[in-house]
Amino acid sequence: MATGANCEPIGSGYRIGDRVQARVKHDRLFYTGTVTGLSHTDADGDFEDVPKGTTGDLVTVQFDDDQSRSTIPQAWVRMGGNRRILYRMTRSGEIVDGPALQVGAEIKDIDDNDIIVTMAWLWAGPLDETEAAAECGPRPCRLLSFGTSPKVYQSGVIVEVPGARTTTSDASLMNGASEDCVFDWSHIFEPEQALALAVALSDNILRSAVVGESETSADTASSSIPVFATISPSAAAGAERHRTNITEAPDAQRSSLCLRGRHPATCTSPGVDNEVGRVLLVGGGGCTLPMALRSKFGGVLHQDVVEMHQGVIAVAYRSFGLARGSSDIRVVCADGIDFLTRAGDATYDAVLIDACDADAEDGAPLEFPVTEFVDMEFLSKCIFCKLREGGVYAVNVIANATHLAAIAYTLKIVFGNVHVLATDPNYYFYCTKKANGDTSNENITPDQVIQRAHRSGIYSIAQDVLDHDVAKTTHYRDKCTLIGWLAYDEFIERVTREQT
């Protein structure tokens, strides 16, 4: 239970009226707000945003963005009420150092065409952890946004200066502004996590995943808790693991993982035909998804990244750790529709679409993606033929129920096999290219998705959506909530119900 409301709890260091940044349950990003209450809880406390069994000091924060109030563990609060604009890039490419971002006030001197890099806090480690420690807690991160919506962030990456892990102060956040920093792509944003699942769902890539000298499979692996594989030791410690009979390769073994595809790879492994898988991403943003995949697969997964704004590409190199001169990540400045139209005979194991229509308005029947990426003619002529058999087309969609049903139907006709990860407001469609004329729908269960994620090494990249959306599909179904992993028939039935 809670006690001592509106009095200073022992050891918290916060007072009513303090300006802070804080996070809520199931969200890694910290938001600005004001402390409105202080309290304490034992293990029997019942708060919406406090994990069950939590004990200790709590802070009630009223957030600026929507004026909502949440009572949260004090570890989820950081002193200092302003995010910091690190810089903005103008249309001409000029770099302008940014002032403090006053949330709730009009941001001056920002043009719609500006690209903005902001410093904020992001929670590293398990989402439900309530203690900040050396291996878990708030970390400085860089966020990418545009002048049209400067507080709607497209990409984020944790940045740390070696030996300079920080205190709770607002000024300490700027340590992450240093050029001498290390990037950690283990906690990419939800849309990027969801699209990363397509790599695990690609039959070609999954069959080609080799751990060490032998392939780990559901038939041969003993039942165990999978190893949490990540480039950052800080993100691995204490991570909640989904029990499965598939064991994910630890990083020490990951270096010998090879993918058998169509093109020569740079790695070698005894007895393995070393060739790479191929992935196309349309809508690169800060390129945190390609770098997260690279952190898992090294140079053995070839990625083509298509981004139409040269300035965004420049910012990705400058501030988000995009590797220069990489042979495994090819960045192309082009319109995604034009690229696919002219791509010739290029084939991919996965095609990922995260491209919005710049002219789309909030609340429009189809906000995301550009219409062509869900249009039957374009899909048939420019995407279906670019996928190898068993390859996956994944597209991020925001639309009303009528359009969602129509999009699902279109994708079913073109690809034959469709699944949906519903997270509201985003719906991620995964379409497997079947053999010509095969329109059967081979259902993949939520448990099988999680197993594939472990086996392919994607689990630690996509852990949030796997743990809180895919794994809880039955829970949401019982609550009649359209969230979770759904096969085509169930999705159509439920989204049709939403229309009525």
N, C-alpha and C positions, 0 to 999 in steps of 0.2 A: 504494500500500500504506500501511498505518498504521504509525506508529512512535511510540516514546516513551509508551506507554500508562501511565497513572497518574502522569505527571509533568506539570508545568505547561508548556503550549505557549507559545511566544513570542507575546505580545500579546493573549492571550485574556482575561486579567483574572479568570478563574474558578478556583476551587480545589475539590478534592474535599470534599464536605460542604456546599457552598453550596446554599441554598434558591433555586430559580429557577422561572420560568415558561418553557415551551418548547413548540414545535410539532413535528409530524412531517410527513413527505412527504404531500402531497395533503390536508392539513387546515390551514385557516387559523387556527383558534383555538389559543391557547396554554394549556397545562395545567400544573398545579403539580407539582413533583418535586424531587429531590435529585441533585446532581452526584456521580456515582460513578466517573468516569474521564475522562481528558484525553488526546488523541492528535493526530496529524497525518496527512494523507493527500496523496498525489499523484494525478494524473489516472487512475491505474490502480487506485485503491482500490475495494473491493467491499463496500459496506454497504447494507443493505436500504433505509434511510431517507436515504441520501445520493445525490443525483442523479449520474448518470454524468458523469465528467469533472471533478468537483469537486476543487479543490486547497485546502489550507489547514488551519486548526485545527478540530478536532472536539471535541465534548463528549458524553459518555455520561450520560444522565439516566434515573433510575428514577422513573417517574410514580406519584403517590399513588393515583390512581383504581383502577388494575388491577395495580399493581406490575410492569408491563412495563418493559423497558429498551430504549432506542434510542440509537444513536450518530448525531449530527446535526451539521450545520454550526453553528459558533458564532453566526452571524447569526440563527439560529432560537432563541436562548436570551436570556432577559432576567432580570437580577438581581431578587430579591425573590420569595419563595415564596407569597405570598398574593394571591388576588383580593380585591377590596374591595366589600363591599355598600354601595352608594351610599345607598339607602334602601329601606324596605319600606312598602307601603300596606296597612293593615289593612282588615278587612271594613267598618268604619265610615267608611273614607276618610281616616283619620288617617295622616299621613306621619311615619315614625319613622326617624331617621338610623341607618345600619347600621354595625356594627363590622367589623373585618377578618374575612374568611371563612376560618376555619381548616379547610383541606381535610383530610379524614381524621378530624376530630373532630366530635362532635355539635354541630349549630348550635342554639343555645338561643334561646328567646323568639320563635320563628317559628311561626305558626299555619298550619294547612293552607289557610286562606282568604287568606293574605297574598299580595300580588303583590310580587315582589322585583326590584330593578334593581341589577345588579352591574357593576363596572368590571373589565375584563380587557384583554388584548392580542389584536389580530387582525392577521394579515399582509395587507398591501396590495400589489398587484402580482402578477406571475406566481407561481404556486404553487411552481415548481421553482427560482426564483431563490435563490441562496445568498449574496447580498451585500445588506446593508442600505444604502440610499442615500437621497438626498433624495426620490426619486420612488418608492421601494420599501422596504418594511420593516415592522416592528411599529408599529401605531397603537392608541391608546386606543379602546376600544369599550364601548358599553353593552349589556348582555344582559338579557333579560326571562325570568323564571322564576316558578314558583308554589311556595307553601309545601309542597305535597304532594311536590314533587321539586325542591328549590332549586338543584340542580346540573345539571338538565336544562333547557337553554336553548331558548326558543321563538323568539326573534327577537334580532337583533343589528345594531348600526349603528356605523360608525366616527364618532367625534366628535373634533374638533380645535379648539383655541383658536388663532386667527390669530396667527402670530408666536411660538408657544410649542411648536414641535415638540420632543419631549422627549428626555431621556437614558435610560439603562437602569434607573434606580432605581425601586424600588417606589413611592416617594412621587410620582414624576413621573407615574405613571399617573392620579393624581387630577386632573391638569390637565383631563382629559376630563369632570370633574364640574361644570365651570364652566357657568353659564347662558349665557355669552357664547361659544358654540361654533358650529362649522359641521358640518353633517351630510353624510356621504358614503354614499350607498346603493348604491355600485357593487359591494359584496361582500356581498350578502345570503346567507342560509343556503341549503343545498342544497334543502330542500323548496320554498322560495320560488322559487329558480332554476328548478326543474323545472316548477312550476306556471306560471311566466312563459312557458314554451315554448308553452303553449296559445294565447297571443296571436299567436305566429308561425305557428301551425298553422291558425288561423282563416282560411278562404278569403276571407271578407269583408274582414277587416282587412288581410291580405296584399295583396289586389288593390288596396286603397285607399292603400297606402303610396306617397307621392310624395316624391322627393328633388329639392329645388329646383323647377324648372319642368317636369321630365320624369321619367318613371318609369324606374328602373334595373331591368333584367331580365337573366336568364341569356342571352338572345339578343343583347342590345345591349352589355352590359358587357364590357370587355376583361379577360383573365385577370390578376389582380393580387392582392396581399395586401390584405385589407380594412382600412380604417381602424378603429382601436379607439376607438369612441365612448363617452364616459363623462362624467359631470358633474365628475369629479375628475381634474385633470391628473396627480396623483401615481399614479393607478391606470392611466393610459394608457401611460406611458413603459415601454419594454422589454417590453410584453406580448407573449406568444407568440400568433401569429395563425395561424388555420387557412386555408390557401391554398384559394381557391375563385374561381369566376368571377362571384361576386356581391360588389359593393363596398358596404360599410355606410356610411351617411351620416355624415360628421364632424359635430361639434357645431355648427360654424358654419352648416351647412346644415340641421341638425335643426330649427331654429326655424321653418323653412318647411314642415316635414313636416305634412301634413294627412291625415285619415282620412275617407273618404266612407262615411257610415252613414245614420242615420235622423233625426238631430237636429242643429239648427244648432250650429256651432262658433264659437269666439271668434276664431280665426285667419283670415287672409285670404291667398289665393295666386292670382295671375292665372290665369284659365281653369280653375280647379278648383272643383268643387261641394263647398264646405267644410262637411262634416258629420262627426260623431264616431262612433267605434265605442263599443260598450257592453260593459263587463265587470262581472260579479258575483263577488265573493269572499266565501265563507262561512268565517269563522274568521280575523278580522283580526289578532289578536295585537298586536304593536307597530306594525302597519301599515307595515312596511318594504317589503313587496312593492308595495303601492299607490304609495308614494312613489318607489320605484325606477322603476316604470312612468311615473309623472308626470315623473321626471327625463329620461326619454326622449321622451315624447310631449307634454309640456306640458299645456295645457288642452284638447287636442283628443280625448283619450280619456276618456270618462265612466266612472267606476267607482262602483259601489255596494258598500260594505263592510259586512257584517253580522257583528257581534260581540255575543255574549250577555252579556258582563260589563261593566257600566258602569265599574268600576274599571280594567279593562284599557284601555278607550278613554281614560280620564283620563290614565293613564300614557303612552299613545302620544302624546298631545298634550304632556304635560309633559317627556318625556325622549327621545322617538324622532323628533321633528321632524315629526309629523303636522301638515299645514297647517290652520290654523283658518280658517273662513269660506270654504273653497274651493268653487267652483261645480262643479268637475270630480270631486271625491271626496266622495261622500255617505256618511257613517258612520251606520249604524242600529244601535241597541242592541236586539237581538231574537234569539230562537232562530231558527237558520237554517231549520229545518223549518217553523216557523210562517210565517216570511217568505215562503218559496217557495209554501206552501199558499195564502197570501192575496195573492200578488203580482199577481193579475189578468192583464192582457194585456201586462205588461212583457216585452220581448224583449231578448236579449243575443247578442253575437257570441262570448262565452266565459263559461262558468260554472266557477269554480274552487272546489274543496272541500278545505279543510284543517282539518276539525273533528273532534276526537276525542270519544269517549264518556268522560266523567269517571269513570264506574264501571268502565271496562275495566281488566283486570289484565294485567301483563306476562306474555307467554306464552299469552294467551287465543287461541282459534282466529281471532277477528277483533278486533284491538286498535284498528284505525283504518280507516275513520271510523265515525261513528254509522251503525247498520244501515240506516236509511232511505235513505242516499245510495248504497246499492248494491242496494236493493230494487226489483224489477221494477215493482210497482204505483206506488210513489212516483216512480220515474224516469219512467214513462210519463205520469203525470198532472200532475206538478209540475215536471219539469225539461225533458223533451223539448219540451214546448209552449212553454217559455220561450226556447228557442234558435231563432235564425233558421237557415234552411237554409244549410249550410256552416259553421255555428257549431260550437264545440268545448266538450265537457264534460270537465273534467279533475279527477280525484279521487286523493288521496293515500291509499294502502292499506298497512296492515301486517296480514298474515294468514298462516295456514299454507297449504301447497300445495293442500290440498283446497278451501279457501275461495277462494284465488286463481283456481283453474280455474273454480269456480262463478260468481265475480264476472265473469270475462272472458266467460263464456257468456251471462250475463244482459245485460251491456252490449252484446254483439254483437246479441242479439235486439232490444233497444230502439233502438239507434242505427245498426247496420249496418256501421260502420267503426270498428275498434278497434286501437290500438297501445299498447305498454307500454314505459315506461322503467324497467328493473329496476336498482336500486342496492343492494339488500339492506341493511337489512331493509325499506326502503320500495320500493313499486311504484306507479308513477304511470301511471294509465290515461287515455288520450286518445281521446275518442269524437267522431267527426264526424257531425253530423246530416245524414243523406242525405234525398233526396226520398222521400215516402211510398211504401212498397213496395219501395224499393231496398235490398237486403241485401248487395250486393257489397262486397268489401273492397278498396279502392284502396290498395295498399301504398306507403308512403312510406319510402324508404331512409334510413339514417343520414346519408349525404351530402346528401340533399335536406332533411333536418331542419336541418342546419348552414347550408345555403344560405338556407333560409327565415328562420333566425335572423338572418343577416347582413342580408338584404333588409329585414326588418321593424324592425331596430334592436335586437332582443332579445339578440343575441350577447354583447355586453359585460355584460349583466345576468346571463346564464346560462352564462358561459364555463366555469366549473368542471365542471358536469355535461356540457356539450357536449364539452369536451376530454378528460375523464377517464372518461366513461361512454359517451356516444353515439359519439364518434369511434373508440373502442376496442372497438366491438361485435364485430368479427371476431376480434380478439385474445382476447376473453373466450370467444367461441364455440369457438375452437380449443382453449381450456383447459377446455371443458365447464363453464364457470362462468356461472350465470344472472345476468349483468349486461350492460347495454347496451340498445340500441333494437331492439325486436322487433315484428314484425307479429303479428297475432292467431294465425294458424295455427302459427307457430313457437313462440310463447309457450305455447299449449296443449300442443303436443307436448313441450316441455321441462319445463313445470311438472308435467305428468302423469308424466313420467319421475322427477321429484323425489319423487312420492308413493310410488313403488315402490323 
